[in-house]
Amino acid sequence: MRVAMYYNNRDVRLEETPTPRIGHAELLVKVLASGICGSDVMEWYRIKKAPRVLGHEIAGEIVEVGKGVDPCKLGDRVFVSHHVPCNTCRYCLNGFHTLCDTLRKTNFEPGGFSEYVRVPGINVDRGIFVLPDEVSFEEGVFIEPLACVLRGQRLAGLKAGQSVFVIGSGISGVLHIALARASGAGKIISSDIDDYRLKAARKFGADEVIPAREVTPLKIREINNGRLADLVIVCAGAISAYTQALQSVDRGGTVLCFAPLEPGLNFVFPFFDFWNDGITLLPTYGGSPFDITVAIELIRAQRLPIREMITHRLPLTETGIGFQRVAEAKDSIKVIIEPQR
């Protein structure tokens, strides 16, 4: 079968590898759509394991079923979760599924930028979700990133009427904006370094947009009726973004740390202001099985304009072009690879 093999963001090669063979309780899924995630182009995170086939936002069709699999069947249209929790460890039992050791070790083979993936038994058991008839394959690509966004806002406790400031207006940012709008948030503000993405932020629900270089506490107050933001969501992995977040959050507010910083990259933290103003710093990673089920229902009910977020649909042969689009963070929101093209 054909795969898009990642070496670095500027070197993604179309290669041939054997189609995976499945064993007991496993599935073979034909990948019909696979999204490029912002984490796929974080070279500091990915390149140490290169060469490899990336891609974890997938939807496809079951084409082979191993013995002992139930209730999946041939022809089922499915979303496949790449990481799955054990559901029994102390982290899972306390609601921290994304801290589970099992979740951090599991995956399908080889990756979503391929024509087929082998789904191990543990993923079949708790990571296969049949797509509703109303959900297309390309919409199914959004299930994983939307689940991550859902978990973040759920943990942050966003309430109707609260003001939200989203820093970074790529796909994660616009999903946060759209979800906050659907959840009844009050004033929604967004920033980015790119004009194209600022326009996208406004299209998907932001009331006001600010070029990143112009973000100041005074500017946020001018837009937000004299107050800073109740919830600041950081979707840009840069120290400057986190510095702006801490300057933009109101007393008693929350900074949702959605985007990671590279390990070893640290900055001076204004502890007194954090302490004195009762700020909550909240990290979030991934989505739980609960968030996945909610994401599927939101997409089925068309509560979010996710289809309009797709800017590129590319064949597997052009995966490298897709990576460059996402890495450059210009003129794209959601890039989807269609491996069967």
Secondary structure as UniProt FT lines:
FT   STRAND          2..8
FT   TURN            9..10
FT   STRAND          11..16
FT   TURN            24..25
FT   STRAND          27..35
FT   HELIX           38..41
FT   HELIX           43..46
FT   HELIX           47..49
FT   STRAND          57..65
FT   TURN            67..68
FT   TURN            74..75
FT   STRAND          77..80
FT   HELIX           90..93
FT   TURN            94..95
FT   HELIX           97..99
FT   HELIX           101..105
FT   STRAND          116..119
FT   HELIX           121..127
FT   STRAND          128..130
FT   TURN            133..134
FT   HELIX           137..140
FT   TURN            141..142
FT   HELIX           143..156
FT   TURN            160..161
FT   STRAND          164..167
FT   HELIX           171..182
FT   TURN            183..184
FT   STRAND          188..192
FT   HELIX           195..203
FT   TURN            204..205
FT   STRAND          208..211
FT   HELIX           212..214
FT   HELIX           217..223
FT   TURN            224..226
FT   STRAND          229..234
FT   HELIX           239..248
FT   STRAND          249..257
FT   TURN            263..264
FT   HELIX           271..276
FT   TURN            277..278
FT   STRAND          280..283
FT   HELIX           289..300
FT   TURN            301..302
FT   HELIX           307..309
FT   STRAND          310..315
FT   HELIX           316..318
FT   HELIX           319..328
FT   STRAND          334..338
FT   TURN            339..340
//
